Amino acid sequence: MKQALLHLGRVLFIVASTIPWSVTVAGWEHVQDPESFGQAIKEDHEVLVAFVDQSPKSVSLEVEWLSAAAERKETLISVDCVTNRALCDSHQVKSYPSIILFKSGGVVATYHGPRRATSILQFVSLWKVPDVSNLRTIEDLETFKAAVDVAFVAFLKAGDDDSAADFTQVLVKYRGEFPFGIVTDPSVAESQDVKTPAIVCYRSIDGEKLVTSDLKSDKLDGWVKESSRQVLGDLTVLNQQRLIERGWPMVYLFAQTEDQRRELRTTIYKFAKNYYDSLTSVIVDPLEFPELMGKLGLEEGRFPAGAVHQLSKDRVYPFPKDMPLTPNAIQKWGLDVYQGRIKPWTPPGVTTTYEDLGPTKVATRKASIRSIPGVKIRVAGHDEL
């Protein structure tokens, strides 16, 4: 167990300096042939593979991928699917880039997170530890919760197998997103000021610690979804549906590069934190969601940009093009939206009437990806495509 936790806190790095099968192409170190690739993924350790082509998404991955490899010397290899099409086809690669984790020749998981070095390395770390880690000491716990952005720990009495089973059953489906641990030592629970039984979400990226004592499986899943929600996290295919299902207004913030998204995250963080309960604020990589800007009435290719989707009424409010994306500017503009002084956006050629532009606070329906902005619009009192 100690070894597994060390894997999570500082990944064991395998330096491939003597491997003869890699070549450097514009920064990438691509596997040169199928035989070398097969040899690499058969190793008895995790190997993360980026299947790339020459698309903008693949190009944008390169800097972060090389940064991850350089910073931690992790086992990261890549395949150029332009020159090795048959190899990529043999692994059912349908889109680019595809990032797949292998071990002992088999597929472990597919990465769907941000194209960011730290997130990529955290993903590998998550798969180096058991489904549920037994945290025996305070040191174990501190290492465990500090290694990733979000971690869950159940504090249980020794022998409470029923609660442990409920905890595992609910959380196993989030295996590739968050690590899960169990503490049964009363002294470790006391060090955290936690009364057993309880489950704690350590959201280190926001400096938050959230606790629930309701361990019933029918309630636990909803709590995990909400407590894991970051103040200003990335929109991904994994969290998109559950963020929409909150029903509160979605605040989408777009930036073109990872550096720009990092800067935007820092600038807007305080605003997102102040409105954490009543808004769902996310950073969006436009390459991950190429159609979303158009569906929000935003000019494609103009960054940074943002919009609000009022889920309760299917109304979209793009940020003005000349508005700076600062907390004060967004708050002032948001107040105008809230008080009905700004009309919602409608696509060109659509005649729309709005009978109620007054303040709206509470979401009244359950949304889904199918009602994402631009798909359904209220036209003259009717829902139309």
C-alpha positions as CSV (number, residue, x, y, z in Angstrom):
1,M,0.0,0.0,0.0
2,K,2.8,2.4,0.8
3,Q,4.3,1.8,-2.6
4,A,1.0,2.4,-4.3
5,L,0.6,5.7,-2.5
6,L,4.0,6.8,-3.5
7,H,3.0,6.1,-7.1
8,L,0.1,8.5,-6.6
9,G,2.1,11.2,-5.0
10,R,5.1,11.1,-7.3
11,V,4.7,8.7,-10.2
12,L,7.5,6.2,-10.8
13,F,9.3,7.3,-13.9
14,I,10.8,5.0,-16.5
15,V,13.4,6.8,-18.6
16,A,13.5,5.6,-22.1
17,S,16.8,7.1,-23.1
18,T,18.2,3.9,-24.6
19,I,15.1,2.9,-26.6
20,P,16.1,2.7,-30.2
21,W,12.6,2.9,-31.8
22,S,11.8,6.6,-31.2
23,V,12.4,9.4,-33.6
24,T,12.0,13.2,-33.1
25,V,9.5,14.9,-35.4
26,A,8.8,18.6,-34.7
27,G,9.1,18.0,-31.0
28,W,7.1,14.8,-30.9
29,E,9.0,11.5,-30.1
30,H,6.9,9.1,-32.2
31,V,7.1,5.4,-32.2
32,Q,8.6,4.5,-35.5
33,D,6.9,1.1,-36.3
34,P,4.2,-1.3,-35.2
35,E,6.7,-3.8,-33.7
36,S,8.3,-1.2,-31.5
37,F,4.8,0.0,-30.4
38,G,3.8,-3.6,-29.5
39,Q,6.9,-4.1,-27.5
40,A,6.3,-0.8,-25.6
41,I,2.7,-1.4,-24.5
42,K,3.4,-5.0,-23.4
43,E,5.5,-3.8,-20.5
44,D,4.2,-4.5,-17.0
45,H,3.6,-0.9,-16.2
46,E,1.2,1.8,-17.4
47,V,2.1,3.3,-20.8
48,L,0.1,6.3,-22.0
49,V,-0.1,6.7,-25.7
50,A,-1.1,9.7,-27.8
51,F,-2.4,8.9,-31.2
52,V,-2.1,12.1,-33.2
53,D,-2.4,13.5,-36.7
54,Q,-1.9,17.0,-38.0
55,S,-5.2,18.4,-36.8
56,P,-5.3,21.6,-34.7
57,K,-6.2,19.5,-31.6
58,S,-3.1,17.3,-32.1
59,V,-0.9,20.3,-32.6
60,S,-2.3,22.0,-29.5
61,L,-1.5,18.8,-27.5
62,E,2.2,18.8,-28.3
63,V,3.5,21.4,-25.9
64,E,1.6,20.1,-22.9
65,W,2.5,16.5,-23.8
66,L,6.2,17.2,-24.1
67,S,6.0,19.3,-20.9
68,A,4.5,16.3,-19.0
69,A,7.2,14.0,-20.3
70,A,10.0,16.4,-19.5
71,E,8.8,17.3,-16.0
72,R,8.2,13.8,-14.7
73,K,9.9,11.5,-17.2
74,E,6.7,9.5,-17.3
75,T,6.1,6.7,-19.8
76,L,4.4,8.7,-22.5
77,I,4.7,7.7,-26.1
78,S,3.0,8.9,-29.2
79,V,2.1,7.5,-32.6
80,D,1.9,9.6,-35.8
81,C,-1.3,8.3,-37.4
82,V,-0.5,10.0,-40.7
83,T,2.5,7.7,-41.3
84,N,1.2,4.8,-39.2
85,R,-2.5,4.7,-40.3
86,A,-2.8,0.9,-40.1
87,L,-1.4,0.8,-36.5
88,C,-3.9,3.4,-35.4
89,D,-6.8,1.7,-37.2
90,S,-5.9,-1.6,-35.5
91,H,-6.6,0.1,-32.1
92,Q,-9.9,1.6,-33.3
93,V,-8.7,5.1,-33.2
94,K,-11.5,7.2,-34.6
95,S,-10.6,10.8,-33.6
96,Y,-7.5,12.8,-32.9
97,P,-5.8,13.1,-30.7
98,S,-6.8,9.9,-28.8
99,I,-5.0,9.3,-25.5
100,I,-5.2,5.7,-24.3
101,L,-3.6,4.0,-21.3
102,F,-2.1,0.6,-21.8
103,K,-0.7,-2.0,-19.5
104,S,0.6,-5.5,-20.2
105,G,-0.6,-5.1,-23.8
106,G,-4.2,-4.3,-22.9
107,V,-6.3,-1.1,-22.8
108,V,-6.8,0.2,-19.3
109,A,-8.7,3.4,-20.0
110,T,-9.1,6.3,-22.4
111,Y,-8.3,9.9,-21.3
112,H,-11.1,12.5,-21.8
113,G,-9.7,15.3,-19.7
114,P,-8.0,18.6,-20.6
115,R,-5.0,18.7,-22.8
116,R,-2.9,19.9,-19.9
117,A,0.3,18.4,-18.6
118,T,-0.7,18.2,-14.9
119,S,-4.1,16.7,-15.7
120,I,-2.5,14.1,-18.0
121,L,-0.1,13.0,-15.4
122,Q,-2.8,12.9,-12.7
123,F,-4.7,10.5,-14.9
124,V,-1.8,8.1,-15.1
125,S,-1.4,8.4,-11.3
126,L,-5.0,7.5,-10.7
127,W,-4.6,4.2,-12.5
128,K,-1.5,3.2,-10.5
129,V,-3.4,2.8,-7.3
130,P,-6.2,0.4,-6.3
131,D,-9.8,1.2,-6.9
132,V,-10.0,2.1,-3.2
133,S,-6.9,2.7,-1.2
134,N,-6.5,1.8,2.5
135,L,-5.1,4.8,4.2
136,R,-3.5,3.6,7.5
137,T,-1.6,6.7,8.6
138,I,-1.9,10.5,8.6
139,E,1.1,10.5,6.2
140,D,-0.8,8.2,3.9
141,L,-3.8,10.5,3.9
142,E,-1.8,13.7,3.3
143,T,0.0,12.1,0.4
144,F,-3.2,10.8,-1.0
145,K,-5.3,14.0,-0.9
146,A,-2.4,16.3,-2.1
147,A,-1.6,14.3,-5.2
148,V,-4.7,15.3,-7.3
149,D,-7.2,18.2,-7.6
150,V,-10.1,16.2,-6.1
151,A,-10.0,13.2,-3.9
152,F,-12.6,11.3,-1.8
153,V,-12.0,9.6,1.5
154,A,-14.5,7.5,3.6
155,F,-13.8,7.6,7.4
156,L,-15.4,4.5,8.8
157,K,-15.3,2.3,11.9
158,A,-13.3,-0.8,11.6
159,G,-15.6,-3.6,10.4
160,D,-18.2,-1.3,8.8
161,D,-18.3,-3.4,5.7
162,D,-21.8,-2.3,4.6
163,S,-20.7,1.4,4.4
164,A,-17.5,0.5,2.7
165,A,-19.5,-1.5,0.1
166,D,-21.9,1.4,-0.5
167,F,-19.0,3.8,-0.9
168,T,-17.2,1.5,-3.4
169,Q,-20.4,0.8,-5.4
170,V,-21.2,4.4,-6.0
171,L,-17.7,5.7,-6.6
172,V,-16.3,3.0,-8.8
173,K,-17.9,4.6,-11.9
174,Y,-15.7,7.7,-11.3
175,R,-12.6,5.5,-11.2
176,G,-10.7,7.5,-13.9
177,E,-11.6,10.9,-12.5
178,F,-11.0,10.8,-8.7
179,P,-9.1,8.6,-6.3
180,F,-10.9,7.0,-3.4
181,G,-9.6,6.0,0.0
182,I,-10.8,4.5,3.3
183,V,-9.7,5.4,6.8
184,T,-10.5,3.2,9.8
185,D,-8.0,4.5,12.3
186,P,-9.7,6.8,14.8
187,S,-6.5,8.9,15.3
188,V,-6.4,9.7,11.5
189,A,-10.1,10.8,11.6
190,E,-9.4,12.9,14.6
191,S,-6.5,14.6,12.9
192,Q,-9.0,15.7,10.2
193,D,-11.7,16.7,12.8
194,V,-14.0,14.2,11.2
195,K,-16.6,12.1,13.1
196,T,-17.2,8.6,11.7
197,P,-19.0,7.5,9.6
198,A,-18.4,10.3,7.1
199,I,-17.1,10.8,3.6
200,V,-14.9,13.8,2.8
201,C,-14.2,15.4,-0.6
202,Y,-10.8,17.1,-0.5
203,R,-10.9,19.6,-3.4
204,S,-7.3,20.8,-3.1
205,I,-7.5,22.8,-6.3
206,D,-9.9,25.2,-4.5
207,G,-8.7,24.6,-0.9
208,E,-12.1,23.1,0.0
209,K,-13.1,20.2,2.3
210,L,-16.7,19.0,2.1
211,V,-18.2,16.4,4.4
212,T,-21.3,14.3,4.4
213,S,-22.5,11.8,6.9
214,D,-25.3,10.5,4.7
215,L,-23.7,7.3,3.2
216,K,-26.8,5.9,1.6
217,S,-26.0,5.0,-2.0
218,D,-29.1,6.8,-3.4
219,K,-27.9,10.1,-1.9
220,L,-24.2,9.6,-2.2
221,D,-24.0,9.8,-6.0
222,G,-25.6,13.3,-6.1
223,W,-23.3,14.5,-3.4
224,V,-20.2,13.2,-5.2
225,K,-21.3,15.1,-8.4
226,E,-21.9,18.4,-6.6
227,S,-18.9,18.3,-4.2
228,S,-16.5,17.4,-7.0
229,R,-17.6,20.4,-9.0
230,Q,-14.7,22.9,-9.1
231,V,-15.1,26.6,-8.6
232,L,-13.9,27.2,-12.2
233,G,-13.1,23.9,-13.8
234,D,-12.8,22.7,-17.3
235,L,-15.8,21.6,-19.4
236,T,-15.1,18.0,-20.5
237,V,-17.2,15.2,-22.0
238,L,-17.1,13.5,-18.6
239,N,-18.7,16.4,-16.6
240,Q,-20.8,18.2,-19.2
241,Q,-24.0,16.3,-18.6
242,R,-23.8,16.5,-14.8
243,L,-23.0,20.2,-14.9
244,I,-26.0,20.9,-17.1
245,E,-28.2,18.8,-14.8
246,R,-27.6,21.2,-12.0
247,G,-30.2,23.4,-13.7
248,W,-28.5,26.7,-12.7
249,P,-27.2,29.2,-15.3
250,M,-24.1,28.0,-17.2
251,V,-21.3,30.5,-17.6
252,Y,-19.1,29.5,-20.5
253,L,-15.7,31.1,-20.8
254,F,-13.6,30.4,-23.9
255,A,-9.9,30.9,-24.5
256,Q,-7.8,29.6,-27.4
257,T,-4.6,28.3,-25.8
258,E,-3.8,26.7,-22.5
259,D,-1.9,29.7,-21.3
260,Q,-4.9,31.9,-22.1
261,R,-7.2,29.6,-20.3
262,R,-4.8,29.6,-17.3
263,E,-4.9,33.4,-17.2
264,L,-8.6,33.5,-17.6
265,R,-9.0,31.0,-14.7
266,T,-6.9,33.2,-12.5
267,T,-8.7,36.4,-13.5
268,I,-12.3,35.1,-13.1
269,Y,-11.8,32.8,-10.2
270,K,-13.0,35.2,-7.5
271,F,-16.2,35.9,-9.4
272,A,-16.9,32.2,-9.9
273,K,-16.3,31.5,-6.2
274,N,-18.6,34.3,-5.1
275,Y,-21.4,32.9,-7.3
276,Y,-20.5,29.2,-6.9
277,D,-23.9,28.1,-5.6
278,S,-26.1,30.0,-8.1
279,L,-24.0,29.7,-11.3
280,T,-22.0,26.9,-13.0
281,S,-18.9,28.5,-14.4
282,V,-16.6,26.6,-16.7
283,I,-13.5,27.2,-18.9
284,V,-14.0,25.8,-22.4
285,D,-11.3,24.7,-24.9
286,P,-13.0,25.6,-28.2
287,L,-11.2,22.7,-30.0
288,E,-12.9,20.3,-27.6
289,F,-16.3,21.8,-28.3
290,P,-16.0,23.2,-31.8
291,E,-19.7,23.9,-32.3
292,L,-20.4,25.5,-29.0
293,M,-19.4,29.0,-29.7
294,G,-21.8,29.2,-32.7
295,K,-24.6,27.8,-30.6
296,L,-24.0,30.5,-28.0
297,G,-24.1,33.3,-30.5
298,L,-20.4,34.0,-30.3
299,E,-18.1,34.9,-33.1
300,E,-15.9,31.9,-33.8
301,G,-12.2,32.6,-33.6
302,R,-12.6,35.7,-31.3
303,F,-11.0,35.1,-27.9
304,P,-11.4,35.4,-25.0
305,A,-15.2,35.1,-25.2
306,G,-18.1,34.1,-23.0
307,A,-21.8,33.6,-22.7
308,V,-24.5,32.6,-20.2
309,H,-27.1,29.9,-20.8
310,Q,-30.2,30.3,-18.6
311,L,-31.2,26.7,-18.5
312,S,-34.5,27.3,-16.8
313,K,-35.8,29.2,-19.8
314,D,-33.5,28.1,-22.6
315,R,-32.2,31.6,-23.1
316,V,-28.7,32.5,-24.2
317,Y,-26.8,35.7,-23.4
318,P,-23.5,36.2,-25.2
319,F,-21.0,38.6,-23.6
320,P,-20.6,41.8,-25.6
321,K,-17.6,41.7,-27.9
322,D,-16.1,44.8,-26.4
323,M,-16.6,43.8,-22.8
324,P,-13.4,43.0,-20.9
325,L,-13.6,39.6,-19.2
326,T,-13.0,40.9,-15.7
327,P,-15.1,40.2,-12.5
328,N,-16.5,43.7,-12.3
329,A,-17.5,43.9,-15.9
330,I,-19.1,40.4,-15.9
331,Q,-21.0,41.2,-12.6
332,K,-22.3,44.5,-13.9
333,W,-23.4,43.0,-17.2
334,G,-24.9,40.0,-15.3
335,L,-27.0,42.3,-13.2
336,D,-28.4,43.9,-16.4
337,V,-29.3,40.4,-17.6
338,Y,-30.8,39.4,-14.3
339,Q,-33.0,42.5,-14.3
340,G,-34.2,42.0,-17.8
341,R,-32.5,45.0,-19.4
342,I,-30.6,42.8,-22.0
343,K,-32.5,40.6,-24.4
344,P,-31.5,37.0,-25.1
345,W,-29.7,36.1,-28.3
346,T,-31.5,34.4,-31.1
347,P,-30.0,33.0,-34.3
348,P,-30.1,35.1,-37.5
349,G,-33.4,34.9,-39.4
350,V,-35.4,33.7,-36.3
351,T,-38.2,35.9,-35.0
352,T,-38.5,35.5,-31.3
353,T,-40.7,37.2,-28.7
354,Y,-40.0,37.2,-25.0
355,E,-42.9,37.7,-22.7
356,D,-40.9,37.6,-19.4
357,L,-37.4,39.2,-19.1
358,G,-37.7,39.8,-15.4
359,P,-35.4,38.4,-12.7
360,T,-35.2,34.6,-12.7
361,K,-33.4,32.7,-9.9
362,V,-34.6,29.2,-9.5
363,A,-34.2,26.5,-12.3
364,T,-37.4,24.6,-12.7
365,R,-36.6,21.7,-15.0
366,K,-34.0,19.1,-15.7
367,A,-31.8,19.8,-18.7
368,S,-29.8,17.5,-20.9
369,I,-27.1,17.8,-23.5
370,R,-29.9,17.6,-26.1
371,S,-31.1,21.0,-25.0
372,I,-27.6,22.6,-25.2
373,P,-27.6,26.2,-26.5
374,G,-28.7,26.6,-30.0
375,V,-30.5,23.2,-30.3
376,K,-33.8,24.4,-28.8
377,I,-35.0,28.0,-28.7
378,R,-38.2,29.4,-27.5
379,V,-39.9,30.9,-30.6
380,A,-43.2,32.8,-30.1
381,G,-44.1,30.7,-27.1
382,H,-43.2,27.4,-28.8
383,D,-40.1,25.1,-28.7
384,E,-38.6,24.9,-32.2
385,L,-35.4,23.6,-33.6
